[in-house]
Amino acid sequence: MKVTGKKLIVYLIGTIILAIGLTLNSKVTLGVSPILSSPYAISEIFGLNYPDVIFFFYCILIALQLFIHICIIKTKEKEVLIGDVLQIVVSLIFTRIMNVVSMIIPIFEIECQGFFSTIYFRLIMLALAIVLIGLGASLTLNMHLIPNPGDGIVATLAQAMKKPLGTAKNIVDFSCVFLALCISLISAHKIVGVGLGTLIAMLGVGRVINIVNHIFDFSKF
């Protein structure tokens, strides 16, 4: 893994774009991306800081990656294990960026008035959020540095199961949505964090990533 200044800059830009996209996704209150549906439900139900809950959730995913790498795959590559641990640092920085962005972007349905609080504007913002999430994910993944824990657990699970990334992604997404539904129905007696936005994110983010990968030649990095 060759680290260059260009790669680091693109990776940082991608991280910021991804943080903006995920935050915007939550602010339209139409359902968040599948993998973050559980942290969102917990933060909404118990009144906790959303990025802080994401950080602890990411730490759980990182611990799972370490467990799979050490106990199931039985990898002896120090670079892989160090990469897992470094995800903690990336997660901390990423969620602090989300905290800053969250203070800037309003909750459209509650904190805005007129057209900016309507379902039409929120759908527009949801579409923008999906584009930003896909763009940010593409930029960070294609730099082949330290993955976001959400992407890291998918890659690790796929390796352990010897299945395609798409299959592992579906398993992770379904598990997170199922957990979010259980938490929200048991604790709040209603569905929290899962909605139209969750479905659109599930279908749209991958397609945005494919489009970005088609437009940009990442081999130059």
Secondary structure as GFF3:
##gff-version 3
##sequence-region A 1 221
A	DSSP	alpha_helix	5	27	.	.	.	ID=ss1
A	DSSP	three_ten_helix	34	36	.	.	.	ID=ss2
A	DSSP	alpha_helix	37	46	.	.	.	ID=ss3
A	DSSP	alpha_helix	50	67	.	.	.	ID=ss4
A	DSSP	pi_helix	68	72	.	.	.	ID=ss5
A	DSSP	alpha_helix	78	104	.	.	.	ID=ss6
A	DSSP	alpha_helix	108	111	.	.	.	ID=ss7
A	DSSP	three_ten_helix	114	117	.	.	.	ID=ss8
A	DSSP	alpha_helix	119	142	.	.	.	ID=ss9
A	DSSP	alpha_helix	149	161	.	.	.	ID=ss10
A	DSSP	alpha_helix	165	187	.	.	.	ID=ss11
A	DSSP	alpha_helix	196	215	.	.	.	ID=ss12
A	DSSP	three_ten_helix	218	220	.	.	.	ID=ss13
###
